Amino acid sequence: MSNNIIDLTRVNLNGCIILSIESSPNKKIKKPKKAKKKKDKIKQSEVNTYIDPAEILSPEQLKERSDHNQTQRENFINSRRSTIDHRVQHNIVQNFLKSINDNQHHMLITWTYPKKFGKKYEEILKDIFAIRSRIINLLFPNFRPKLNNRRDDCPRMYFFIERHSDGQYHIHLLMETIEPDLLATCLDRESFRLRWHTIINKINKRQPIQQMVITQKMIYRWSDYRYHPYANKTFSQIKSNYDEWKVARFICDYISHYKDDERWGLNRISNSPENNHSKVIESKAEIHSKCSYLNKDRYFIDKDEDFLRHIVPEYSDF
């Protein structure tokens, strides 16, 4: 044996022979390779779907889970409500009600933005200043407003900012109705008459569904509108130029009217009649209700980014 030598001469004390194998230093003994286990590949098409009937929820169980989820949601809302500063909210509402004359009718006008605009709060403030300036300049062309200064005979304006769930803002304007004497003075001016007839004709040419004075959304929020004289009527059916509802719609469309040769309004505001709204608040009960609506709880949550950002005192007549 030249490579491996078996030595039988080594015997232990018990007489047992110990076999020893001496390997040649120049050759290594190869260890046997372990057989690799083949993994069975399972194709998606070969998997059968099995639904255990015991896991299917009954209608009663689904109702129970739905009630549980609703309870969890209400608990979350209540936990958020606990952080609302009700003292500040109460003071804001009371001061607002003291600032306005609830014996007078008010126009409530809402402007929205297209998708690419209305997402930066600072830009909304600039647009509010532009809206206020354009309305004052429309009524008093020789008056140059700065910040919140106004003429004594100018209708008071109160601006509010509201944010959608997607982060986009829209603007509310609560404005005293225009007195007939002031409107008559405006209609005597040729520049005002041009704007008036252009906007009113645009409103009257719309489809009846787009020029309803009282919309279904108004009725849903204030059910008394079902019995209003203008229920189921369009703006084209209102003949008087001094009608408050007609004037409110004129102001609404005037601010959104922007063309190359008629840059009267803001080009960033949506010009869709479905996106912009106007109405006249004619009762104390509704003006108080609308005041609460404009001062929602979510604007008074401590340490929230929207805390008190819905009011615009610098451009309002508080």
C-alpha positions as CSV (number, residue, x, y, z in Angstrom):
1,M,0.0,0.0,0.0
2,S,1.7,3.1,-1.2
3,N,-1.0,5.6,-0.5
4,N,-2.9,4.3,2.6
5,I,-1.4,2.1,5.3
6,I,-3.5,0.2,7.9
7,D,-1.6,-0.2,11.2
8,L,-2.8,-3.2,13.2
9,T,-0.1,-3.2,15.8
10,R,-1.8,-0.7,18.1
11,V,-3.8,-2.6,20.7
12,N,-5.4,-1.1,23.7
13,L,-5.3,-2.5,27.3
14,N,-8.5,-4.5,26.7
15,G,-7.1,-6.3,23.7
16,C,-9.1,-4.4,21.1
17,I,-7.4,-3.7,17.9
18,I,-7.4,-0.1,16.8
19,L,-7.4,0.5,13.1
20,S,-5.7,3.7,12.1
21,I,-5.5,4.9,8.6
22,E,-2.8,7.2,7.6
23,S,-3.5,9.3,4.6
24,S,-1.0,10.4,2.1
25,P,-0.2,14.0,2.6
26,N,-0.3,14.7,-1.1
27,K,-3.9,13.5,-1.6
28,K,-7.1,14.8,0.1
29,I,-10.1,12.6,0.8
30,K,-13.2,13.9,-1.0
31,K,-16.2,14.2,1.2
32,P,-19.4,12.7,-0.3
33,K,-21.7,15.4,-1.8
34,K,-25.1,15.8,-0.2
35,A,-27.9,15.2,-2.6
36,K,-29.8,18.4,-3.3
37,K,-33.4,18.3,-2.7
38,K,-35.5,19.4,-5.6
39,K,-38.0,22.0,-4.8
40,D,-41.3,21.5,-6.3
41,K,-42.3,24.6,-8.3
42,I,-46.0,25.4,-7.8
43,K,-47.6,27.2,-10.6
44,Q,-50.2,29.8,-9.9
45,S,-52.6,28.1,-12.2
46,E,-52.3,24.8,-10.3
47,V,-53.5,26.3,-7.0
48,N,-57.1,25.6,-6.2
49,T,-59.0,28.2,-4.2
50,Y,-61.0,26.8,-1.4
51,I,-63.4,28.9,0.7
52,D,-64.3,27.6,4.1
53,P,-68.0,28.0,4.7
54,A,-67.3,28.5,8.4
55,E,-65.4,31.7,7.6
56,I,-68.2,33.4,5.7
57,L,-69.9,36.0,7.9
58,S,-73.6,36.0,8.3
59,P,-75.6,39.2,7.8
60,E,-75.9,39.6,11.5
61,Q,-72.1,39.3,11.9
62,L,-71.5,41.9,9.2
63,K,-73.9,44.2,10.9
64,E,-72.1,43.7,14.2
65,R,-68.7,44.5,12.6
66,S,-70.2,47.6,10.9
67,D,-71.6,48.8,14.3
68,H,-68.2,48.2,15.9
69,N,-66.4,50.2,13.2
70,Q,-68.9,53.0,13.5
71,T,-68.3,53.1,17.3
72,Q,-64.6,53.2,16.7
73,R,-65.1,56.1,14.3
74,E,-67.3,58.0,16.7
75,N,-64.8,57.5,19.5
76,F,-62.0,58.9,17.3
77,I,-64.2,62.0,16.5
78,N,-65.0,62.5,20.1
79,S,-61.3,62.3,21.0
80,R,-60.6,65.0,18.4
81,R,-63.5,67.1,19.7
82,S,-61.9,67.2,23.1
83,T,-59.1,69.3,21.7
84,I,-61.4,71.9,20.2
85,D,-61.0,75.3,21.9
86,H,-64.7,76.0,22.4
87,R,-64.0,79.2,24.3
88,V,-62.3,80.8,21.3
89,Q,-65.0,79.4,19.0
90,H,-67.7,81.0,21.1
91,N,-65.9,84.3,21.2
92,I,-65.4,84.4,17.4
93,V,-69.0,83.5,16.7
94,Q,-70.3,86.1,19.1
95,N,-68.0,88.9,17.8
96,F,-69.1,88.0,14.3
97,L,-72.8,88.3,15.1
98,K,-72.1,91.6,16.8
99,S,-70.3,92.9,13.7
100,I,-73.2,92.2,11.2
101,N,-76.6,93.7,11.0
102,D,-78.9,90.6,11.1
103,N,-81.9,92.8,10.3
104,Q,-80.4,93.3,6.8
105,H,-80.3,90.8,4.0
106,H,-77.0,89.4,3.0
107,M,-75.6,87.8,-0.1
108,L,-73.6,84.6,0.3
109,I,-71.3,83.9,-2.7
110,T,-69.0,81.0,-3.1
111,W,-66.1,80.7,-5.6
112,T,-64.1,77.6,-6.3
113,Y,-60.9,76.9,-8.2
114,P,-60.0,74.6,-11.1
115,K,-57.8,71.6,-10.1
116,K,-54.5,73.3,-10.7
117,F,-55.2,76.3,-8.5
118,G,-56.4,77.0,-5.0
119,K,-53.9,74.9,-3.1
120,K,-51.7,77.5,-1.5
121,Y,-53.1,79.5,1.4
122,E,-51.1,82.7,0.6
123,E,-52.4,82.7,-2.9
124,I,-56.0,82.5,-1.6
125,L,-55.4,85.7,0.5
126,K,-54.1,87.5,-2.6
127,D,-57.2,86.5,-4.5
128,I,-59.5,87.7,-1.7
129,F,-57.8,91.1,-1.7
130,A,-58.3,91.1,-5.5
131,I,-62.0,90.2,-5.2
132,R,-62.6,92.8,-2.6
133,S,-60.9,95.5,-4.7
134,R,-62.8,94.6,-7.8
135,I,-66.2,94.7,-6.1
136,I,-65.4,98.1,-4.5
137,N,-64.0,99.5,-7.8
138,L,-67.1,98.2,-9.6
139,L,-69.4,100.2,-7.2
140,F,-67.1,103.1,-6.6
141,P,-64.7,103.5,-9.6
142,N,-62.9,106.5,-8.2
143,F,-62.2,105.0,-4.8
144,R,-58.9,103.2,-4.3
145,P,-59.2,100.7,-1.4
146,K,-56.2,99.7,0.7
147,L,-56.4,96.7,2.9
148,N,-59.8,96.8,4.6
149,N,-60.7,100.4,4.3
150,R,-64.0,101.2,2.7
151,R,-66.5,103.9,2.1
152,D,-69.3,104.3,4.6
153,D,-72.0,103.6,1.9
154,C,-70.2,100.5,0.7
155,P,-71.8,97.2,1.6
156,R,-69.9,95.4,4.3
157,M,-68.0,92.2,3.3
158,Y,-66.8,89.2,5.3
159,F,-64.6,86.6,3.7
160,F,-64.1,83.0,4.8
161,I,-61.7,80.3,3.5
162,E,-62.7,76.7,3.5
163,R,-60.5,73.7,2.6
164,H,-61.7,70.5,0.9
165,S,-60.6,67.1,2.0
166,D,-58.2,67.0,-0.9
167,G,-56.4,70.1,0.3
168,Q,-57.9,72.6,-2.2
169,Y,-59.5,75.8,-0.9
170,H,-62.6,77.7,-1.9
171,I,-63.8,81.2,-0.9
172,H,-67.0,82.3,0.8
173,L,-68.1,86.0,0.8
174,L,-70.9,87.1,3.1
175,M,-71.9,90.6,1.8
176,E,-74.6,93.0,2.6
177,T,-77.1,93.4,-0.3
178,I,-76.6,96.5,-2.5
179,E,-79.1,99.3,-1.8
180,P,-81.3,100.2,-4.7
181,D,-80.1,103.9,-4.7
182,L,-76.5,102.7,-5.0
183,L,-77.4,100.3,-7.8
184,A,-79.3,103.0,-9.6
185,T,-76.2,105.2,-9.5
186,C,-74.1,102.4,-10.9
187,L,-76.5,101.7,-13.7
188,D,-76.3,105.3,-14.8
189,R,-72.6,104.8,-15.7
190,E,-72.0,103.4,-19.1
191,S,-69.1,101.2,-18.0
192,F,-71.2,99.5,-15.3
193,R,-74.1,99.0,-17.7
194,L,-71.8,97.3,-20.2
195,R,-70.7,94.9,-17.5
196,W,-74.2,94.4,-16.2
197,H,-75.8,93.5,-19.5
198,T,-72.8,91.3,-20.6
199,I,-73.0,89.2,-17.4
200,I,-76.8,89.0,-17.2
201,N,-77.1,87.9,-20.8
202,K,-74.5,85.2,-20.2
203,I,-76.6,84.0,-17.2
204,N,-79.9,84.1,-19.1
205,K,-78.4,82.1,-22.1
206,R,-77.6,79.1,-19.9
207,Q,-79.6,75.9,-19.8
208,P,-82.5,76.1,-17.3
209,I,-80.9,73.6,-15.0
210,Q,-77.8,75.8,-14.8
211,Q,-79.7,79.0,-13.9
212,M,-82.0,77.9,-11.2
213,V,-82.4,80.5,-8.5
214,I,-83.1,78.0,-5.7
215,T,-81.1,74.8,-6.2
216,Q,-81.7,71.4,-4.6
217,K,-78.5,71.8,-2.6
218,M,-80.0,75.0,-1.0
219,I,-83.2,73.2,-0.2
220,Y,-81.3,70.3,1.3
221,R,-79.4,72.6,3.7
222,W,-82.3,75.0,4.4
223,S,-85.6,73.3,3.9
224,D,-87.6,76.5,4.1
225,Y,-86.5,77.3,0.6
226,R,-89.1,74.8,-0.7
227,Y,-91.7,77.4,-0.1
228,H,-89.7,80.4,-1.4
229,P,-91.3,82.4,-4.2
230,Y,-88.3,81.6,-6.4
231,A,-88.5,77.9,-6.0
232,N,-88.4,76.2,-9.4
233,K,-87.7,79.5,-11.2
234,T,-84.7,80.6,-13.3
235,F,-82.8,83.9,-13.3
236,S,-84.2,84.7,-16.8
237,Q,-87.6,84.8,-15.3
238,I,-86.6,87.7,-12.9
239,K,-87.2,90.9,-14.8
240,S,-86.3,93.5,-12.2
241,N,-82.6,94.7,-12.2
242,Y,-83.0,95.5,-8.5
243,D,-83.8,92.0,-7.4
244,E,-81.3,90.9,-4.7
245,W,-81.0,87.4,-6.0
246,K,-80.2,88.6,-9.5
247,V,-77.6,91.1,-8.1
248,A,-76.0,88.3,-6.1
249,R,-75.6,86.1,-9.2
250,F,-74.3,89.1,-11.1
251,I,-71.5,89.6,-8.5
252,C,-70.8,85.9,-8.5
253,D,-70.3,85.7,-12.3
254,Y,-68.6,89.0,-12.6
255,I,-65.7,87.9,-10.4
256,S,-65.2,84.7,-12.5
257,H,-65.6,86.5,-15.9
258,Y,-62.2,86.8,-17.6
259,K,-61.5,87.1,-21.3
260,D,-58.8,88.7,-23.4
261,D,-60.9,91.9,-23.9
262,E,-62.9,91.6,-20.7
263,R,-60.6,91.0,-17.8
264,W,-63.0,92.0,-15.2
265,G,-62.6,89.1,-12.8
266,L,-59.9,86.6,-11.8
267,N,-58.6,84.1,-14.4
268,R,-57.7,81.6,-11.6
269,I,-61.4,81.3,-10.4
270,S,-63.5,78.6,-12.0
271,N,-66.0,80.0,-14.5
272,S,-68.3,77.0,-14.3
273,P,-71.9,77.9,-13.2
274,E,-72.0,74.6,-11.3
275,N,-68.9,75.4,-9.2
276,N,-69.8,78.9,-8.2
277,H,-72.9,79.6,-6.1
278,S,-74.9,82.6,-4.8
279,K,-77.9,83.1,-2.6
280,V,-79.6,85.7,-0.5
281,I,-80.0,85.2,3.3
282,E,-83.3,86.8,4.3
283,S,-83.9,85.8,7.9
284,K,-82.1,86.1,11.2
285,A,-82.4,82.4,11.8
286,E,-80.6,81.6,8.6
287,I,-77.8,84.2,9.2
288,H,-77.2,82.7,12.6
289,S,-77.2,79.2,11.2
290,K,-74.8,80.2,8.5
291,C,-72.5,81.9,11.0
292,S,-72.1,78.5,12.8
293,Y,-71.6,76.8,9.5
294,L,-68.8,79.1,8.5
295,N,-67.1,78.6,11.9
296,K,-66.8,74.8,11.9
297,D,-65.2,72.8,14.8
298,R,-62.2,71.8,12.7
299,Y,-61.0,75.4,12.5
300,F,-60.7,75.6,16.3
301,I,-58.6,72.4,17.0
302,D,-55.4,73.2,19.0
303,K,-52.1,72.9,17.2
304,D,-53.8,72.2,13.9
305,E,-52.6,73.9,10.8
306,D,-56.1,75.2,10.0
307,F,-56.6,76.8,13.4
308,L,-58.4,80.1,12.8
309,R,-57.2,80.2,9.2
310,H,-60.8,80.3,7.9
311,I,-61.4,83.9,8.9
312,V,-59.8,86.8,7.0
313,P,-60.0,89.9,9.3
314,E,-57.5,91.9,7.3
315,Y,-59.9,92.0,4.3
316,S,-63.2,91.8,6.1
317,D,-65.3,94.6,7.8
318,F,-65.4,93.2,11.3
